[in-house]
């Protein structure tokens, strides 16, 4: 039996046992489970965080290419942001944001990591006691983080952002209710016990200012976040189940990937050869370590979907293969008792189905139909023969 599989199996039992003892001793009820099991809107917390919306707005107004995940205009709310705050587009924090993007690479997930380390006190934001955002994300330094917080608070006051946020409370609560009804009850939070997660410390944040860009930061190694973009109606939050699981998985998969990269020469070599392909298909994943974290996170997400939602393993592996994660099967094998499923014939079928225009232009309609037909037969034959673990 694979040694990683044995290790995680033991962890699952240990953490489940300890968590049950703690729950019995304290009489506590898991907040996230209560969130998922009640239909009483009064008990459903607002899943929109003011500090996340505030910093998302700043990066939207800073208008940098690196900030594309903060520029969505799919909803009336998103389209209202720039007009409501255009008078503050010259605030000093904008130029500082652009400068930090150029010099420190601060963009994409860095603002969200910054925001979850903040709390509000006396009308301003401050770092939660003991929170050191620069230790979690080295793009920040203590000096830069504190300077940026001062600018953020100044923008918060002069722009009257709090009044705008409060005006939209009903809208945020409506989306929080939808999150509860459409997604939360579908996730098996107990599955995460094996990785040291306490479901009571798992938080899902909706970011209504964005429909793209999802993040999985961790706060002080104790609170695990999935920050997901808003679903535009009638899109269902349930569609984001794999994405939400993926973001939660980052909290434990990232340290695993870092350890494997340092300690396992085979894994390191695999990632060094795979990183360029990942970046070519997904330009926002740059660097070998980033690729390693994505690979391990995606492998665990597949494992969750297979174990909890009866998803087809071969289809999930091929989906990742087709978006540049060509070595996903090897990484998945590291965490499971997995035998090869993506054979050469299946890879050919996947390539043909994803490159129909190219094949048609090269071979003509009749040849194309014959090739694709043969590929589909090979794909389905392998799929039926090797479904599941």
C-alpha positions as CSV (number, residue, x, y, z in Angstrom):
1,X,0.0,0.0,0.0
2,X,1.2,3.5,-0.9
3,X,3.0,5.1,2.2
4,X,1.2,8.4,1.6
5,X,-2.1,6.7,1.6
6,X,-1.3,4.9,4.9
7,X,-0.2,8.2,6.5
8,X,-3.4,10.1,5.5
9,X,-5.6,7.2,6.6
10,X,-4.0,7.3,10.1
11,X,-4.3,11.1,10.2
12,X,-8.0,10.9,9.3
13,X,-8.7,8.6,12.3
14,X,-6.6,10.5,14.7
15,X,-8.0,13.9,13.9
16,X,-11.6,12.6,13.8
17,X,-11.1,11.1,17.3
18,X,-9.5,14.2,18.8
19,X,-12.0,16.5,17.3
20,X,-14.9,14.4,18.7
21,X,-13.3,14.5,22.1
22,X,-12.9,18.3,21.9
23,X,-16.5,18.8,20.8
24,X,-17.8,16.6,23.6
25,X,-15.7,18.3,26.2
26,X,-16.7,21.8,25.2
27,X,-20.2,21.2,24.1
28,X,-19.5,23.3,21.0
29,X,-21.4,23.1,17.7
30,X,-19.5,23.5,14.5
31,X,-20.4,26.9,13.1
32,X,-19.9,25.8,9.5
33,X,-22.1,22.8,10.0
34,X,-24.8,24.9,11.6
35,X,-24.4,27.3,8.6
36,X,-25.0,24.3,6.3
37,X,-27.9,22.8,8.1
38,X,-30.3,25.7,8.9
39,X,-32.7,27.5,6.7
40,X,-33.2,30.3,9.2
41,X,-31.6,33.4,7.4
42,X,-31.2,35.1,10.8
43,X,-28.6,32.4,11.7
44,X,-26.7,32.6,8.4
45,X,-23.7,34.9,8.7
46,X,-23.0,37.5,6.0
47,X,-20.4,35.8,3.9
48,X,-19.2,39.1,2.4
49,X,-16.3,40.6,4.3
50,X,-15.9,44.4,4.2
51,X,-12.1,44.4,4.2
52,X,-12.1,42.0,1.2
53,X,-14.5,44.2,-0.8
54,X,-12.5,47.3,0.2
55,X,-9.1,46.0,-1.0
56,X,-10.7,44.5,-4.1
57,X,-12.1,48.0,-5.0
58,X,-8.6,49.5,-4.6
59,X,-7.1,47.0,-6.9
60,X,-9.9,47.6,-9.4
61,X,-9.4,51.4,-9.4
62,X,-5.6,50.9,-9.7
63,X,-6.4,49.5,-13.1
64,X,-3.3,47.3,-13.7
65,X,-3.1,44.4,-16.1
66,X,-2.0,42.3,-13.1
67,X,-5.3,43.1,-11.4
68,X,-7.7,41.5,-14.0
69,X,-9.4,39.4,-11.3
70,X,-10.6,42.6,-9.8
71,X,-12.1,44.1,-12.9
72,X,-15.3,42.1,-13.6
73,X,-18.4,44.0,-14.7
74,X,-20.8,41.1,-15.0
75,X,-23.4,42.4,-12.5
76,X,-25.0,45.8,-11.6
77,X,-23.1,45.8,-8.4
78,X,-19.8,45.4,-10.1
79,X,-20.7,48.0,-12.7
80,X,-21.6,50.4,-9.9
81,X,-18.2,50.3,-8.3
82,X,-16.1,52.5,-10.6
83,X,-18.7,55.3,-11.0
84,X,-19.3,55.4,-7.3
85,X,-15.6,55.8,-6.5
86,X,-14.1,57.4,-9.6
87,X,-13.5,60.6,-7.7
88,X,-11.0,58.8,-5.5
89,X,-9.1,57.1,-8.4
90,X,-6.2,59.5,-7.7
91,X,-5.8,58.7,-4.1
92,X,-2.2,57.9,-3.2
93,X,-3.0,54.2,-2.5
94,X,-3.6,53.8,-6.3
95,X,-0.1,54.7,-7.4
96,X,1.4,52.7,-4.5
97,X,-0.7,49.7,-5.5
98,X,0.6,50.0,-9.1
99,X,4.2,50.4,-7.8
100,X,3.9,47.3,-5.6
101,X,2.6,45.3,-8.5
102,X,5.6,46.3,-10.6
103,X,8.3,45.9,-7.9
104,X,6.9,43.2,-5.6
105,X,4.5,41.2,-7.8
106,X,1.6,42.2,-5.4
107,X,-1.6,41.2,-7.2
108,X,-3.9,38.3,-7.7
109,X,-4.0,36.6,-4.3
110,X,-1.8,39.0,-2.3
111,X,-4.5,41.5,-1.6
112,X,-6.9,38.8,-0.3
113,X,-4.1,37.4,1.9
114,X,-3.6,40.9,3.3
115,X,-7.3,41.4,3.8
116,X,-8.0,38.3,5.9
117,X,-5.4,39.4,8.4
118,X,-7.4,42.6,9.2
119,X,-10.1,43.3,11.7
120,X,-12.1,46.5,12.4
121,X,-11.7,48.5,15.6
122,X,-13.0,52.0,16.3
123,X,-14.0,52.5,12.6
124,X,-10.6,51.6,11.2
125,X,-8.8,48.4,10.1
126,X,-5.9,46.9,12.0
127,X,-3.9,43.7,11.8
128,X,-5.3,41.0,14.1
129,X,-3.1,40.5,17.1
130,X,-0.3,38.1,16.2
131,X,-1.1,38.2,12.4
132,X,2.1,38.7,10.3
133,X,1.0,38.7,6.7
134,X,4.6,39.0,5.6
135,X,5.4,35.5,7.1
136,X,2.6,33.9,5.0
137,X,3.3,35.9,1.8
138,X,6.9,37.3,1.4
139,X,5.7,39.8,-1.2
140,X,4.8,41.8,1.8
141,X,7.3,43.1,4.3
142,X,6.5,44.6,7.8
143,X,7.3,48.1,6.5
144,X,5.3,47.8,3.3
145,X,2.3,46.1,5.0
146,X,2.0,48.8,7.7
147,X,2.4,51.6,5.2
148,X,-0.2,50.1,2.9
149,X,-2.6,49.6,5.8
150,X,-2.3,53.3,6.6
151,X,-3.1,54.2,3.0
152,X,-6.0,51.7,3.0
153,X,-7.5,53.3,6.1
154,X,-7.2,56.8,4.7
155,X,-9.0,55.7,1.5
156,X,-11.6,53.9,3.6
157,X,-12.4,57.1,5.5
158,X,-12.2,59.7,2.7
159,X,-14.2,57.6,0.2
160,X,-17.0,56.8,2.8
161,X,-16.7,53.2,1.8
162,X,-18.4,52.0,4.9
163,X,-21.6,53.8,3.9
164,X,-21.5,52.2,0.5
165,X,-21.0,48.8,2.0
166,X,-23.8,49.2,4.5
167,X,-26.2,50.3,1.7
168,X,-25.6,46.9,0.0
169,X,-26.1,44.8,3.1
170,X,-29.4,43.3,1.8
171,X,-27.7,42.4,-1.4
172,X,-24.9,40.7,0.4
173,X,-27.3,38.8,2.7
174,X,-29.2,37.6,-0.3
175,X,-26.1,36.1,-1.8
176,X,-25.1,34.6,1.6
177,X,-28.5,32.9,1.7
178,X,-28.0,31.6,-1.8
179,X,-24.5,30.3,-0.8
180,X,-26.1,28.4,2.1
181,X,-29.0,27.0,0.0
182,X,-27.0,26.1,-3.1
183,X,-23.6,25.0,-1.9
184,X,-22.7,24.6,1.8
185,X,-24.9,21.6,2.5
186,X,-23.3,19.7,-0.5
187,X,-19.7,19.8,0.9
188,X,-18.5,17.0,3.1
189,X,-16.6,19.1,5.6
190,X,-15.8,16.0,7.7
191,X,-13.5,14.8,4.9
192,X,-11.0,17.5,5.8
193,X,-10.5,16.1,9.4
194,X,-7.7,13.9,8.0
195,X,-5.6,17.0,7.1
196,X,-6.0,18.7,10.4
197,X,-9.0,20.8,9.5
198,X,-11.6,21.6,12.1
199,X,-14.8,22.3,10.2
200,X,-15.6,25.0,12.7
201,X,-12.6,26.9,11.4
202,X,-13.4,26.7,7.7
203,X,-14.8,29.9,6.3
204,X,-16.3,30.6,2.9
205,X,-16.2,34.2,1.7
206,X,-18.2,35.6,-1.2
207,X,-16.5,38.3,-3.2
208,X,-19.4,40.0,-5.0
209,X,-17.0,42.5,-6.7
210,X,-15.6,39.6,-8.7
211,X,-16.9,36.6,-10.6
212,X,-13.4,35.4,-11.6
213,X,-10.5,34.7,-9.3
214,X,-10.9,32.4,-6.4
215,X,-8.4,32.1,-3.5
216,X,-7.5,29.7,-0.6
217,X,-5.6,31.6,2.1
218,X,-4.9,30.4,5.6
219,X,-5.0,32.6,8.7
220,X,-2.5,31.9,11.5
221,X,-2.5,28.2,10.6
222,X,-5.9,28.0,12.3
223,X,-8.6,29.3,9.9
224,X,-8.9,28.0,6.4
225,X,-10.6,30.2,3.8
226,X,-12.2,29.7,0.5
227,X,-12.7,33.1,-1.1
228,X,-15.0,32.6,-4.1
229,X,-16.4,34.9,-6.8
230,X,-20.0,35.8,-6.8
231,X,-22.4,33.8,-8.9
232,X,-24.5,35.9,-11.3
233,X,-28.2,34.9,-11.1
234,X,-29.4,32.4,-12.2
235,X,-26.0,30.7,-12.0
236,X,-25.9,28.4,-9.0
237,X,-23.4,28.5,-6.2
238,X,-23.4,24.7,-6.3
239,X,-21.5,25.0,-9.6
240,X,-18.5,26.2,-7.5
241,X,-18.3,23.1,-5.3
242,X,-15.1,21.8,-7.0
243,X,-13.7,25.3,-6.9
244,X,-14.5,25.8,-3.2
245,X,-13.0,22.4,-2.3
246,X,-9.9,23.3,-4.3
247,X,-9.5,26.6,-2.4
248,X,-9.8,24.8,1.0
249,X,-7.4,22.2,-0.2
250,X,-4.7,24.8,-0.8
251,X,-4.3,25.2,2.9
252,X,-2.9,21.7,3.4
253,X,-1.7,20.9,-0.1
254,X,0.6,23.9,-0.3
255,X,2.8,22.8,2.6
256,X,2.8,19.2,1.3
257,X,4.0,20.4,-2.1
258,X,6.7,22.5,-0.5
259,X,7.9,19.6,1.6
260,X,7.9,17.2,-1.4
261,X,9.8,19.7,-3.5
262,X,12.5,20.0,-0.8
263,X,12.7,16.3,0.1
264,X,11.7,14.3,-3.0
265,X,14.1,14.6,-5.9
266,X,11.7,12.8,-8.3
267,X,8.9,15.2,-7.4
268,X,11.2,18.2,-7.8
269,X,12.4,17.1,-11.2
270,X,8.9,16.4,-12.3
271,X,7.8,19.9,-11.3
272,X,10.8,21.6,-12.9
273,X,10.0,19.9,-16.2
274,X,6.2,20.5,-15.9
275,X,6.2,24.2,-14.8
276,X,6.6,25.7,-18.3
277,X,3.6,23.8,-19.6
278,X,1.5,24.9,-16.7
279,X,2.4,28.5,-17.3
280,X,1.9,28.3,-21.0
281,X,-1.7,27.1,-20.5
282,X,-2.3,29.2,-17.3
283,X,-0.2,32.4,-17.4
284,X,-1.1,33.4,-13.9
285,X,0.6,30.3,-12.5
286,X,4.3,31.3,-12.7
287,X,7.2,29.5,-11.2
288,X,8.0,25.9,-10.2
289,X,6.8,26.2,-6.6
290,X,3.5,27.7,-7.8
291,X,3.1,24.8,-10.3
292,X,3.9,22.3,-7.5
293,X,1.3,23.7,-5.2
294,X,-1.3,23.7,-8.0
295,X,-0.6,20.1,-8.9
296,X,-0.9,18.8,-5.4
297,X,-4.0,20.9,-4.7
298,X,-5.7,19.6,-7.9
299,X,-4.8,16.0,-7.1
300,X,-6.4,16.3,-3.6
301,X,-9.5,18.0,-5.2
302,X,-9.8,15.1,-7.5
303,X,-9.5,12.7,-4.6
304,X,-12.3,14.5,-2.8
305,X,-14.6,14.5,-5.8
306,X,-14.1,10.8,-6.4
307,X,-14.6,9.8,-2.8
308,X,-17.5,12.0,-2.0
309,X,-19.4,12.7,-5.2
310,X,-18.8,9.6,-7.3
311,X,-17.1,11.6,-10.0
312,X,-15.4,9.8,-12.9
313,X,-11.7,9.7,-12.1
314,X,-10.6,9.4,-15.7
315,X,-12.7,12.4,-16.8
316,X,-11.3,14.5,-13.9
317,X,-7.7,13.5,-14.8
318,X,-8.2,14.3,-18.5
319,X,-9.8,17.7,-17.6
320,X,-6.6,18.7,-15.8
321,X,-4.4,17.1,-18.5
322,X,-6.2,19.2,-21.2
323,X,-5.5,22.5,-19.4
324,X,-1.8,22.0,-19.1
325,X,-1.4,19.7,-16.0
326,X,0.1,16.9,-18.1
327,X,1.6,15.1,-15.1
328,X,-1.5,15.1,-12.9
329,X,-1.7,11.4,-13.0
330,X,1.8,11.0,-11.5
331,X,1.0,13.4,-8.7
332,X,-2.4,11.8,-8.1
333,X,-0.5,8.5,-7.8
334,X,1.5,10.0,-4.9
335,X,-1.6,10.4,-2.7
336,X,-3.5,7.2,-3.7
337,X,-3.2,3.6,-4.7
338,X,-3.5,4.6,-8.3
339,X,-2.8,2.7,-11.5
340,X,-2.3,4.4,-14.9
341,X,-5.5,5.3,-16.7
342,X,-4.3,7.9,-19.2
343,X,-2.9,5.6,-21.8
344,X,-1.5,6.8,-25.1
345,X,-4.8,6.0,-26.9
346,X,-6.7,8.0,-24.3
347,X,-4.3,10.9,-24.6
348,X,-4.7,10.8,-28.4
349,X,-8.5,10.8,-28.1
350,X,-8.3,13.8,-25.6
351,X,-6.1,15.7,-28.0
352,X,-8.3,15.0,-31.0
353,X,-11.5,16.1,-29.1
354,X,-9.7,19.3,-28.0
355,X,-8.3,20.1,-31.4
356,X,-11.1,19.4,-33.7
357,X,-10.5,22.4,-36.0
358,X,-6.9,21.6,-36.5
359,X,-7.6,18.0,-37.3
360,X,-10.4,18.9,-39.7
361,X,-8.2,21.4,-41.6
362,X,-5.5,18.8,-42.0
363,X,-7.5,15.7,-42.8
364,X,-10.9,16.9,-44.3
365,X,-14.3,16.1,-43.0
366,X,-14.5,12.3,-43.7
367,X,-11.0,11.6,-42.3
368,X,-11.7,13.9,-39.4
369,X,-14.9,12.1,-38.6
370,X,-13.2,8.7,-38.8
371,X,-10.3,9.7,-36.5
372,X,-12.5,11.4,-33.9
373,X,-14.9,8.5,-34.0
374,X,-12.0,6.1,-33.4
375,X,-10.7,8.3,-30.6
376,X,-14.0,8.5,-28.8
377,X,-14.3,4.7,-29.0
378,X,-10.9,4.3,-27.5
379,X,-11.7,6.9,-24.8
380,X,-15.0,5.3,-23.8
381,X,-13.6,1.8,-23.8
382,X,-10.8,2.8,-21.5
383,X,-13.2,4.8,-19.4
384,X,-15.5,1.8,-18.8
385,X,-12.6,-0.5,-18.1
386,X,-10.8,1.6,-15.6
387,X,-13.4,3.7,-13.8
388,X,-12.6,4.6,-10.2
389,X,-9.8,3.6,-7.9
